[in-house]
């Protein structure tokens, strides 16, 4: 079956794309992966921009997921966001996460830069992970900055309506990057790590949220794996419009990467 994917201006079949991707990863590095919400959809976590199902097709992110919205009306902020974050509990890595961990273990990738806050790359076994939008493992008080495990936030929200600090009664917030927030330290570490990057494998990202969407500019070559088109498709050396899980299963089979 022909797919709408191109390399060097020539249409290629899917399996040819997989062979080309394998050859690129076997070329001298350093190579990195950049992942977005599309990597976690096969684990049951919805993405943000898919028509009809993406969160930002239902809400304006500046109204429900920004720093000012949290400060203005924390109850409304948590009414939208906390139920979604709670669904992450118990979610397991899928083939894309597990494959990226195997590629790192066997030296084909230096590590994974992720826009996701679900910790699934770490759970899958990736050792070098830059979480440029933060994570949901911890939270802190917006007033005194005392730190807590994220479960404290959910427990306090259930008990008191709002998650408040035990020390000063300030509102707790998760250690994620909201709209209007400064980027995490991991973003700047990832930017430095990409110095000399020969190949950036972008998987499951629409590349529409900046500044993370600008990271491909630091790589000599870019490969895109995403169901939908991205602004970087024309500049990439290889584009595969397919599910990330399928592509990585087929890629590891083509490369014969050991499971252990």
C-alpha atoms as an extended CHARMM CRD file, in Angstrom:
* protein
*
       260  EXT
         1         1  UNK       CA              0.0000000000        0.0000000000        0.0000000000  PROA      1               0.0000000000
         2         2  UNK       CA              1.3420000000        3.4290000000       -0.9480000000  PROA      2               0.0000000000
         3         3  UNK       CA              1.4590000000        6.0880000000        1.7570000000  PROA      3               0.0000000000
         4         4  UNK       CA              1.6560000000        9.8600000000        1.4580000000  PROA      4               0.0000000000
         5         5  UNK       CA              5.2730000000       10.0310000000        2.5760000000  PROA      5               0.0000000000
         6         6  UNK       CA              8.3020000000       11.2430000000        0.6610000000  PROA      6               0.0000000000
         7         7  UNK       CA             12.0820000000       11.1230000000        0.7310000000  PROA      7               0.0000000000
         8         8  UNK       CA             14.1690000000       13.2940000000       -1.5420000000  PROA      8               0.0000000000
         9         9  UNK       CA             11.0220000000       14.2730000000       -3.4320000000  PROA      9               0.0000000000
        10        10  UNK       CA             10.1950000000       10.6800000000       -4.3920000000  PROA      10              0.0000000000
        11        11  UNK       CA              7.1930000000        8.7850000000       -3.0620000000  PROA      11              0.0000000000
        12        12  UNK       CA              8.2130000000        5.6540000000       -1.1370000000  PROA      12              0.0000000000
        13        13  UNK       CA              6.3520000000        2.6950000000        0.2200000000  PROA      13              0.0000000000
        14        14  UNK       CA              6.0560000000        2.2200000000        3.9600000000  PROA      14              0.0000000000
        15        15  UNK       CA              8.6230000000       -0.5580000000        4.2950000000  PROA      15              0.0000000000
        16        16  UNK       CA             11.1380000000        1.4550000000        2.2760000000  PROA      16              0.0000000000
        17        17  UNK       CA             10.6870000000        4.2270000000        4.8170000000  PROA      17              0.0000000000
        18        18  UNK       CA             11.3880000000        1.8160000000        7.6540000000  PROA      18              0.0000000000
        19        19  UNK       CA             14.5860000000        0.6280000000        5.9670000000  PROA      19              0.0000000000
        20        20  UNK       CA             15.6650000000        4.2280000000        5.3990000000  PROA      20              0.0000000000
        21        21  UNK       CA             14.9910000000        5.1130000000        9.0270000000  PROA      21              0.0000000000
        22        22  UNK       CA             17.0110000000        2.1050000000       10.1870000000  PROA      22              0.0000000000
        23        23  UNK       CA             19.9250000000        3.2010000000        8.0160000000  PROA      23              0.0000000000
        24        24  UNK       CA             19.7630000000        6.7460000000        9.3800000000  PROA      24              0.0000000000
        25        25  UNK       CA             19.8410000000        5.5250000000       12.9750000000  PROA      25              0.0000000000
        26        26  UNK       CA             22.8320000000        3.2960000000       12.2170000000  PROA      26              0.0000000000
        27        27  UNK       CA             24.7630000000        6.2620000000       10.8160000000  PROA      27              0.0000000000
        28        28  UNK       CA             27.2420000000        8.0760000000       13.0930000000  PROA      28              0.0000000000
        29        29  UNK       CA             25.4770000000       10.1780000000       15.7370000000  PROA      29              0.0000000000
        30        30  UNK       CA             24.7610000000       11.6280000000       18.1500000000  PROA      30              0.0000000000
        31        31  UNK       CA             21.0530000000       10.9310000000       17.6410000000  PROA      31              0.0000000000
        32        32  UNK       CA             18.1490000000       12.0730000000       19.8300000000  PROA      32              0.0000000000
        33        33  UNK       CA             14.3700000000       11.6380000000       19.9370000000  PROA      33              0.0000000000
        34        34  UNK       CA             11.8200000000       14.4030000000       20.5380000000  PROA      34              0.0000000000
        35        35  UNK       CA              8.3860000000       13.1200000000       21.5260000000  PROA      35              0.0000000000
        36        36  UNK       CA              4.9510000000       14.6850000000       21.8650000000  PROA      36              0.0000000000
        37        37  UNK       CA              1.4510000000       13.7110000000       22.9030000000  PROA      37              0.0000000000
        38        38  UNK       CA              0.9990000000       11.3600000000       19.9380000000  PROA      38              0.0000000000
        39        39  UNK       CA              3.4900000000        8.9390000000       21.4850000000  PROA      39              0.0000000000
        40        40  UNK       CA              1.2270000000        8.4230000000       24.5100000000  PROA      40              0.0000000000
        41        41  UNK       CA             -2.1510000000        8.1140000000       22.7880000000  PROA      41              0.0000000000
        42        42  UNK       CA             -1.6990000000        4.3520000000       22.3960000000  PROA      42              0.0000000000
        43        43  UNK       CA             -1.3560000000        4.1870000000       26.1880000000  PROA      43              0.0000000000
        44        44  UNK       CA             -4.8090000000        5.7470000000       26.4830000000  PROA      44              0.0000000000
        45        45  UNK       CA             -3.8000000000        9.3740000000       27.0780000000  PROA      45              0.0000000000
        46        46  UNK       CA             -5.6420000000       11.7100000000       24.6590000000  PROA      46              0.0000000000
        47        47  UNK       CA             -3.6180000000       14.2590000000       22.7260000000  PROA      47              0.0000000000
        48        48  UNK       CA             -4.3600000000       17.9540000000       22.4990000000  PROA      48              0.0000000000
        49        49  UNK       CA             -5.0560000000       18.7630000000       18.8580000000  PROA      49              0.0000000000
        50        50  UNK       CA             -6.7380000000       15.8040000000       17.1270000000  PROA      50              0.0000000000
        51        51  UNK       CA            -10.0080000000       16.9670000000       15.5390000000  PROA      51              0.0000000000
        52        52  UNK       CA            -12.9740000000       16.2650000000       17.8110000000  PROA      52              0.0000000000
        53        53  UNK       CA            -10.9910000000       14.5780000000       20.5950000000  PROA      53              0.0000000000
        54        54  UNK       CA             -8.0620000000       16.8740000000       21.3520000000  PROA      54              0.0000000000
        55        55  UNK       CA             -8.4100000000       18.9160000000       24.5420000000  PROA      55              0.0000000000
        56        56  UNK       CA             -7.6430000000       22.1770000000       22.7580000000  PROA      56              0.0000000000
        57        57  UNK       CA            -10.5080000000       21.5870000000       20.3200000000  PROA      57              0.0000000000
        58        58  UNK       CA            -12.8410000000       21.8560000000       23.3400000000  PROA      58              0.0000000000
        59        59  UNK       CA            -11.1240000000       24.5140000000       25.4280000000  PROA      59              0.0000000000
        60        60  UNK       CA             -9.0010000000       27.5830000000       24.8840000000  PROA      60              0.0000000000
        61        61  UNK       CA             -5.7080000000       26.6370000000       26.5910000000  PROA      61              0.0000000000
        62        62  UNK       CA             -5.1170000000       30.2200000000       27.6820000000  PROA      62              0.0000000000
        63        63  UNK       CA             -8.4230000000       30.1210000000       29.5590000000  PROA      63              0.0000000000
        64        64  UNK       CA             -7.9520000000       26.7640000000       31.3040000000  PROA      64              0.0000000000
        65        65  UNK       CA             -4.2540000000       25.8450000000       31.3260000000  PROA      65              0.0000000000
        66        66  UNK       CA             -2.3510000000       29.0880000000       31.8080000000  PROA      66              0.0000000000
        67        67  UNK       CA             -0.6070000000       30.5200000000       34.8420000000  PROA      67              0.0000000000
        68        68  UNK       CA             -3.0250000000       33.4550000000       34.8930000000  PROA      68              0.0000000000
        69        69  UNK       CA             -6.0550000000       31.1250000000       34.7980000000  PROA      69              0.0000000000
        70        70  UNK       CA             -4.6920000000       29.2270000000       37.8100000000  PROA      70              0.0000000000
        71        71  UNK       CA             -4.1270000000       32.4470000000       39.7290000000  PROA      71              0.0000000000
        72        72  UNK       CA             -7.4590000000       33.9820000000       38.6850000000  PROA      72              0.0000000000
        73        73  UNK       CA             -9.7090000000       31.0060000000       39.4610000000  PROA      73              0.0000000000
        74        74  UNK       CA             -7.8890000000       27.9470000000       40.8630000000  PROA      74              0.0000000000
        75        75  UNK       CA            -11.1670000000       26.0670000000       41.3760000000  PROA      75              0.0000000000
        76        76  UNK       CA            -12.0570000000       26.3490000000       37.6770000000  PROA      76              0.0000000000
        77        77  UNK       CA             -8.4700000000       25.4980000000       36.7010000000  PROA      77              0.0000000000
        78        78  UNK       CA             -8.5320000000       22.2710000000       38.6900000000  PROA      78              0.0000000000
        79        79  UNK       CA            -12.0700000000       21.3860000000       37.6030000000  PROA      79              0.0000000000
        80        80  UNK       CA            -10.7750000000       21.0980000000       34.0170000000  PROA      80              0.0000000000
        81        81  UNK       CA             -7.2550000000       19.7990000000       34.5270000000  PROA      81              0.0000000000
        82        82  UNK       CA             -7.2370000000       17.5660000000       37.5990000000  PROA      82              0.0000000000
        83        83  UNK       CA             -9.6270000000       14.8830000000       36.2550000000  PROA      83              0.0000000000
        84        84  UNK       CA             -7.4520000000       14.6040000000       33.1350000000  PROA      84              0.0000000000
        85        85  UNK       CA             -4.2290000000       14.3330000000       35.1380000000  PROA      85              0.0000000000
        86        86  UNK       CA             -5.7440000000       11.7080000000       37.4220000000  PROA      86              0.0000000000
        87        87  UNK       CA             -6.3660000000        9.4500000000       34.4200000000  PROA      87              0.0000000000
        88        88  UNK       CA             -2.5750000000        9.1880000000       34.0000000000  PROA      88              0.0000000000
        89        89  UNK       CA             -2.3360000000        7.0680000000       37.1600000000  PROA      89              0.0000000000
        90        90  UNK       CA             -1.6310000000        3.4500000000       36.3180000000  PROA      90              0.0000000000
        91        91  UNK       CA             -1.1410000000        4.1150000000       32.5870000000  PROA      91              0.0000000000
        92        92  UNK       CA              1.5650000000        1.9200000000       31.1000000000  PROA      92              0.0000000000
        93        93  UNK       CA              4.1580000000        2.5970000000       28.3810000000  PROA      93              0.0000000000
        94        94  UNK       CA              3.3330000000        1.4160000000       24.8710000000  PROA      94              0.0000000000
        95        95  UNK       CA              5.5510000000        0.0560000000       22.0920000000  PROA      95              0.0000000000
        96        96  UNK       CA              6.8420000000        3.5210000000       21.1840000000  PROA      96              0.0000000000
        97        97  UNK       CA              8.0990000000        4.2300000000       24.7200000000  PROA      97              0.0000000000
        98        98  UNK       CA              9.5930000000        0.7600000000       25.0850000000  PROA      98              0.0000000000
        99        99  UNK       CA             11.2620000000        0.9340000000       21.6710000000  PROA      99              0.0000000000
       100       100  UNK       CA             12.8920000000        4.2830000000       22.3850000000  PROA      100             0.0000000000
       101       101  UNK       CA             14.2830000000        2.8830000000       25.6370000000  PROA      101             0.0000000000
       102       102  UNK       CA             15.7430000000       -0.0770000000       23.7200000000  PROA      102             0.0000000000
       103       103  UNK       CA             17.2580000000        2.1830000000       21.0710000000  PROA      103             0.0000000000
       104       104  UNK       CA             18.9540000000        4.2040000000       23.8020000000  PROA      104             0.0000000000
       105       105  UNK       CA             20.1690000000        1.0940000000       25.6360000000  PROA      105             0.0000000000
       106       106  UNK       CA             21.8200000000       -0.2570000000       22.5000000000  PROA      106             0.0000000000
       107       107  UNK       CA             23.4770000000        3.0220000000       21.5650000000  PROA      107             0.0000000000
       108       108  UNK       CA             21.2960000000        4.2400000000       18.6940000000  PROA      108             0.0000000000
       109       109  UNK       CA             19.9680000000        7.2110000000       20.7010000000  PROA      109             0.0000000000
       110       110  UNK       CA             21.6170000000        9.4360000000       23.2860000000  PROA      110             0.0000000000
       111       111  UNK       CA             18.2440000000        9.9960000000       24.9620000000  PROA      111             0.0000000000
       112       112  UNK       CA             14.6970000000       11.3230000000       24.7060000000  PROA      112             0.0000000000
       113       113  UNK       CA             13.5110000000       14.9200000000       24.8660000000  PROA      113             0.0000000000
       114       114  UNK       CA              9.7970000000       14.8860000000       25.6280000000  PROA      114             0.0000000000
       115       115  UNK       CA              6.9820000000       17.4300000000       25.6830000000  PROA      115             0.0000000000
       116       116  UNK       CA              4.9050000000       14.9590000000       27.7100000000  PROA      116             0.0000000000
       117       117  UNK       CA              4.3240000000       15.1690000000       31.4660000000  PROA      117             0.0000000000
       118       118  UNK       CA              3.2480000000       11.5360000000       31.9930000000  PROA      118             0.0000000000
       119       119  UNK       CA              6.6620000000       10.0220000000       32.9640000000  PROA      119             0.0000000000
       120       120  UNK       CA              6.0700000000        7.0840000000       30.5970000000  PROA      120             0.0000000000
       121       121  UNK       CA              9.5520000000        7.2960000000       29.0680000000  PROA      121             0.0000000000
       122       122  UNK       CA             11.0990000000        6.8710000000       32.5130000000  PROA      122             0.0000000000
       123       123  UNK       CA              8.7390000000        4.0140000000       33.3560000000  PROA      123             0.0000000000
       124       124  UNK       CA              9.6530000000        2.3530000000       30.0380000000  PROA      124             0.0000000000
       125       125  UNK       CA             13.3440000000        2.4070000000       30.9890000000  PROA      125             0.0000000000
       126       126  UNK       CA             14.7750000000        5.4160000000       29.1680000000  PROA      126             0.0000000000
       127       127  UNK       CA             17.7630000000        6.5990000000       31.1940000000  PROA      127             0.0000000000
       128       128  UNK       CA             18.3590000000       10.0630000000       29.7240000000  PROA      128             0.0000000000
       129       129  UNK       CA             15.0790000000       11.9750000000       29.5600000000  PROA      129             0.0000000000
       130       130  UNK       CA             14.6390000000       15.7290000000       29.2850000000  PROA      130             0.0000000000
       131       131  UNK       CA             11.0690000000       16.6510000000       30.3150000000  PROA      131             0.0000000000
       132       132  UNK       CA             10.8220000000       20.1050000000       28.7630000000  PROA      132             0.0000000000
       133       133  UNK       CA              7.2440000000       20.6920000000       29.9770000000  PROA      133             0.0000000000
       134       134  UNK       CA              7.8140000000       19.2640000000       33.4540000000  PROA      134             0.0000000000
       135       135  UNK       CA              6.0950000000       16.2490000000       35.0170000000  PROA      135             0.0000000000
       136       136  UNK       CA              3.3350000000       15.1210000000       37.3670000000  PROA      136             0.0000000000
       137       137  UNK       CA              5.5150000000       13.4150000000       39.9650000000  PROA      137             0.0000000000
       138       138  UNK       CA              5.6900000000       16.4320000000       42.2680000000  PROA      138             0.0000000000
       139       139  UNK       CA              3.9870000000       19.7350000000       43.0280000000  PROA      139             0.0000000000
       140       140  UNK       CA              4.7420000000       22.8180000000       45.1020000000  PROA      140             0.0000000000
       141       141  UNK       CA              3.0630000000       25.6720000000       46.9560000000  PROA      141             0.0000000000
       142       142  UNK       CA              2.6500000000       28.8370000000       44.9370000000  PROA      142             0.0000000000
       143       143  UNK       CA              3.2640000000       30.9470000000       48.0720000000  PROA      143             0.0000000000
       144       144  UNK       CA              6.0000000000       29.3420000000       50.1820000000  PROA      144             0.0000000000
       145       145  UNK       CA              7.2830000000       26.9630000000       47.4490000000  PROA      145             0.0000000000
       146       146  UNK       CA              7.2410000000       23.9250000000       49.7340000000  PROA      146             0.0000000000
       147       147  UNK       CA              7.4340000000       20.7460000000       47.6460000000  PROA      147             0.0000000000
       148       148  UNK       CA              5.1030000000       17.7200000000       47.8610000000  PROA      148             0.0000000000
       149       149  UNK       CA              4.5570000000       14.4690000000       45.9610000000  PROA      149             0.0000000000
       150       150  UNK       CA              1.8090000000       14.9640000000       43.3510000000  PROA      150             0.0000000000
       151       151  UNK       CA             -0.4930000000       12.5550000000       45.2130000000  PROA      151             0.0000000000
       152       152  UNK       CA             -0.6580000000       15.1780000000       47.9980000000  PROA      152             0.0000000000
       153       153  UNK       CA             -2.2080000000       17.5750000000       45.5090000000  PROA      153             0.0000000000
       154       154  UNK       CA             -4.9160000000       15.1290000000       44.4700000000  PROA      154             0.0000000000
       155       155  UNK       CA             -5.6400000000       14.0480000000       48.0700000000  PROA      155             0.0000000000
       156       156  UNK       CA             -5.8850000000       17.6250000000       49.3350000000  PROA      156             0.0000000000
       157       157  UNK       CA             -8.1050000000       18.6170000000       46.3970000000  PROA      157             0.0000000000
       158       158  UNK       CA            -10.4620000000       15.7270000000       47.1870000000  PROA      158             0.0000000000
       159       159  UNK       CA            -10.5860000000       16.5950000000       50.8920000000  PROA      159             0.0000000000
       160       160  UNK       CA            -10.7750000000       20.3880000000       50.7400000000  PROA      160             0.0000000000
       161       161  UNK       CA            -11.9780000000       21.2830000000       47.2520000000  PROA      161             0.0000000000
       162       162  UNK       CA             -8.6580000000       22.9750000000       46.5060000000  PROA      162             0.0000000000
       163       163  UNK       CA             -5.1650000000       21.5640000000       47.0580000000  PROA      163             0.0000000000
       164       164  UNK       CA             -3.6490000000       23.7520000000       49.7630000000  PROA      164             0.0000000000
       165       165  UNK       CA             -0.2670000000       23.8000000000       51.4450000000  PROA      165             0.0000000000
       166       166  UNK       CA             -0.0490000000       22.3190000000       54.9590000000  PROA      166             0.0000000000
       167       167  UNK       CA              2.4770000000       24.9790000000       55.9630000000  PROA      167             0.0000000000
       168       168  UNK       CA              0.9050000000       28.2440000000       54.7290000000  PROA      168             0.0000000000
       169       169  UNK       CA             -2.4780000000       27.3360000000       53.1530000000  PROA      169             0.0000000000
       170       170  UNK       CA             -1.3130000000       28.5420000000       49.7490000000  PROA      170             0.0000000000
       171       171  UNK       CA             -2.5970000000       26.8350000000       46.6030000000  PROA      171             0.0000000000
       172       172  UNK       CA             -0.5090000000       23.9250000000       45.3180000000  PROA      172             0.0000000000
       173       173  UNK       CA              0.3860000000       23.6270000000       41.6610000000  PROA      173             0.0000000000
       174       174  UNK       CA              1.9400000000       20.7250000000       39.7210000000  PROA      174             0.0000000000
       175       175  UNK       CA              5.5240000000       20.9210000000       38.5110000000  PROA      175             0.0000000000
       176       176  UNK       CA              4.4570000000       21.2470000000       34.8880000000  PROA      176             0.0000000000
       177       177  UNK       CA              4.9610000000       24.1220000000       32.4570000000  PROA      177             0.0000000000
       178       178  UNK       CA              1.6980000000       26.0020000000       32.0200000000  PROA      178             0.0000000000
       179       179  UNK       CA              1.0040000000       28.5160000000       29.2860000000  PROA      179             0.0000000000
       180       180  UNK       CA              2.7190000000       31.7910000000       30.3290000000  PROA      180             0.0000000000
       181       181  UNK       CA              5.2040000000       29.8750000000       32.5150000000  PROA      181             0.0000000000
       182       182  UNK       CA              8.9420000000       29.9490000000       32.0720000000  PROA      182             0.0000000000
       183       183  UNK       CA             10.3150000000       26.8040000000       30.4800000000  PROA      183             0.0000000000
       184       184  UNK       CA             11.7620000000       24.1040000000       32.7280000000  PROA      184             0.0000000000
       185       185  UNK       CA             15.4870000000       23.7050000000       33.3490000000  PROA      185             0.0000000000
       186       186  UNK       CA             15.2780000000       20.5380000000       31.2270000000  PROA      186             0.0000000000
       187       187  UNK       CA             14.4510000000       22.6330000000       28.1770000000  PROA      187             0.0000000000
       188       188  UNK       CA             17.7040000000       24.5480000000       28.4160000000  PROA      188             0.0000000000
       189       189  UNK       CA             19.6380000000       21.3700000000       29.2070000000  PROA      189             0.0000000000
       190       190  UNK       CA             18.1050000000       19.7170000000       26.1210000000  PROA      190             0.0000000000
       191       191  UNK       CA             19.0610000000       22.6840000000       23.9540000000  PROA      191             0.0000000000
       192       192  UNK       CA             22.6710000000       22.3510000000       25.0940000000  PROA      192             0.0000000000
       193       193  UNK       CA             22.6190000000       18.5610000000       24.7030000000  PROA      193             0.0000000000
       194       194  UNK       CA             21.5380000000       18.9010000000       21.0650000000  PROA      194             0.0000000000
       195       195  UNK       CA             24.8230000000       20.5950000000       20.1380000000  PROA      195             0.0000000000
       196       196  UNK       CA             26.2440000000       18.4930000000       17.3180000000  PROA      196             0.0000000000
       197       197  UNK       CA             23.0540000000       16.4270000000       16.9290000000  PROA      197             0.0000000000
       198       198  UNK       CA             23.1890000000       14.5530000000       13.6290000000  PROA      198             0.0000000000
       199       199  UNK       CA             19.6540000000       13.1480000000       13.6850000000  PROA      199             0.0000000000
       200       200  UNK       CA             16.5500000000       14.2040000000       15.6140000000  PROA      200             0.0000000000
       201       201  UNK       CA             13.7480000000       11.6680000000       15.5020000000  PROA      201             0.0000000000
       202       202  UNK       CA             10.5050000000       13.6020000000       16.1230000000  PROA      202             0.0000000000
       203       203  UNK       CA              7.6920000000       11.2560000000       17.1250000000  PROA      203             0.0000000000
       204       204  UNK       CA              4.0800000000       12.0870000000       17.9070000000  PROA      204             0.0000000000
       205       205  UNK       CA              4.5060000000       15.8530000000       17.9970000000  PROA      205             0.0000000000
       206       206  UNK       CA              2.5830000000       18.4000000000       15.9630000000  PROA      206             0.0000000000
       207       207  UNK       CA              5.5260000000       20.8140000000       16.4340000000  PROA      207             0.0000000000
       208       208  UNK       CA              3.1480000000       23.6910000000       17.0610000000  PROA      208             0.0000000000
       209       209  UNK       CA              3.9080000000       24.5950000000       20.6890000000  PROA      209             0.0000000000
       210       210  UNK       CA              6.9360000000       26.8480000000       21.0770000000  PROA      210             0.0000000000
       211       211  UNK       CA              9.6480000000       27.0140000000       22.1820000000  PROA      211             0.0000000000
       212       212  UNK       CA              9.8500000000       23.1870000000       22.1750000000  PROA      212             0.0000000000
       213       213  UNK       CA              8.6980000000       23.1340000000       18.5410000000  PROA      213             0.0000000000
       214       214  UNK       CA             11.8870000000       24.9790000000       17.6090000000  PROA      214             0.0000000000
       215       215  UNK       CA             14.2200000000       22.2250000000       18.8160000000  PROA      215             0.0000000000
       216       216  UNK       CA             14.5330000000       20.5890000000       15.3590000000  PROA      216             0.0000000000
       217       217  UNK       CA             16.5750000000       23.5930000000       14.2260000000  PROA      217             0.0000000000
       218       218  UNK       CA             19.4870000000       22.2900000000       16.3190000000  PROA      218             0.0000000000
       219       219  UNK       CA             19.7090000000       18.9970000000       14.4070000000  PROA      219             0.0000000000
       220       220  UNK       CA             21.5400000000       18.3890000000       11.1420000000  PROA      220             0.0000000000
       221       221  UNK       CA             18.7840000000       16.0400000000        9.9660000000  PROA      221             0.0000000000
       222       222  UNK       CA             15.1930000000       15.5970000000       11.1370000000  PROA      222             0.0000000000
       223       223  UNK       CA             12.8470000000       12.6150000000       10.7780000000  PROA      223             0.0000000000
       224       224  UNK       CA              9.1090000000       13.0840000000       11.4460000000  PROA      224             0.0000000000
       225       225  UNK       CA              6.8180000000       10.2660000000       12.6050000000  PROA      225             0.0000000000
       226       226  UNK       CA              3.3100000000       11.6330000000       13.1310000000  PROA      226             0.0000000000
       227       227  UNK       CA             -0.2100000000       10.8760000000       11.9610000000  PROA      227             0.0000000000
       228       228  UNK       CA             -0.7990000000       14.4620000000       10.8700000000  PROA      228             0.0000000000
       229       229  UNK       CA              1.3490000000       16.8910000000        8.9070000000  PROA      229             0.0000000000
       230       230  UNK       CA              3.6870000000       19.1910000000       10.8140000000  PROA      230             0.0000000000
       231       231  UNK       CA              5.3320000000       22.5250000000        9.9400000000  PROA      231             0.0000000000
       232       232  UNK       CA              8.6610000000       20.6880000000        9.6440000000  PROA      232             0.0000000000
       233       233  UNK       CA              7.5770000000       18.0620000000        7.0850000000  PROA      233             0.0000000000
       234       234  UNK       CA              9.0800000000       19.9290000000        4.1290000000  PROA      234             0.0000000000
       235       235  UNK       CA             12.4340000000       20.2880000000        5.8760000000  PROA      235             0.0000000000
       236       236  UNK       CA             12.6730000000       16.7240000000        7.1760000000  PROA      236             0.0000000000
       237       237  UNK       CA             14.7580000000       14.1040000000        5.3760000000  PROA      237             0.0000000000
       238       238  UNK       CA             12.0870000000       11.5080000000        6.0880000000  PROA      238             0.0000000000
       239       239  UNK       CA              8.3810000000       11.7390000000        6.9920000000  PROA      239             0.0000000000
       240       240  UNK       CA              6.1330000000        8.8520000000        7.9900000000  PROA      240             0.0000000000
       241       241  UNK       CA              2.4540000000        9.5990000000        8.5580000000  PROA      241             0.0000000000
       242       242  UNK       CA              1.5280000000        6.5990000000       10.6740000000  PROA      242             0.0000000000
       243       243  UNK       CA              1.0720000000        5.6180000000       14.3140000000  PROA      243             0.0000000000
       244       244  UNK       CA              4.2470000000        5.7810000000       16.3650000000  PROA      244             0.0000000000
       245       245  UNK       CA              3.6570000000        2.3570000000       17.8910000000  PROA      245             0.0000000000
       246       246  UNK       CA              3.4670000000        0.6690000000       14.5090000000  PROA      246             0.0000000000
       247       247  UNK       CA              6.5220000000        2.4800000000       13.1580000000  PROA      247             0.0000000000
       248       248  UNK       CA              8.6960000000        1.6180000000       16.1500000000  PROA      248             0.0000000000
       249       249  UNK       CA              7.6330000000       -2.0330000000       16.1900000000  PROA      249             0.0000000000
       250       250  UNK       CA              8.5620000000       -2.3440000000       12.5460000000  PROA      250             0.0000000000
       251       251  UNK       CA             11.7620000000       -0.3300000000       12.9900000000  PROA      251             0.0000000000
       252       252  UNK       CA             13.1190000000       -2.5280000000       15.7850000000  PROA      252             0.0000000000
       253       253  UNK       CA             12.2660000000       -5.6460000000       13.7960000000  PROA      253             0.0000000000
       254       254  UNK       CA             14.1180000000       -4.2220000000       10.7680000000  PROA      254             0.0000000000
       255       255  UNK       CA             17.1410000000       -3.3040000000       12.9110000000  PROA      255             0.0000000000
       256       256  UNK       CA             17.0030000000       -6.5630000000       14.8760000000  PROA      256             0.0000000000
       257       257  UNK       CA             17.4910000000       -4.6780000000       18.1410000000  PROA      257             0.0000000000
       258       258  UNK       CA             17.7260000000       -7.0940000000       21.1030000000  PROA      258             0.0000000000
       259       259  UNK       CA             15.0070000000       -6.9550000000       23.7570000000  PROA      259             0.0000000000
       260       260  UNK       CA             17.5340000000       -7.0370000000       26.5880000000  PROA      260             0.0000000000
